[in-house]
Amino acid sequence: MATWFDVFATLQTGGPRELIEAVRKVEATDLSGLRWPRYKSGDDATVAYCQW
């Protein structure tokens, strides 16, 4: 879905909420988990981002 560079760029510009929303949008395009293998269509989400 994204590189680590993309993940950190999203966090810097939009914060954790934007990153989680992006993941949820991708999950919604693959509810059965065929393209992005996983056990559930969605799960709890937490992002901790610290910048010094």
Order of alpha helices (4+ residues) and beta strands (2+ residues): alpha
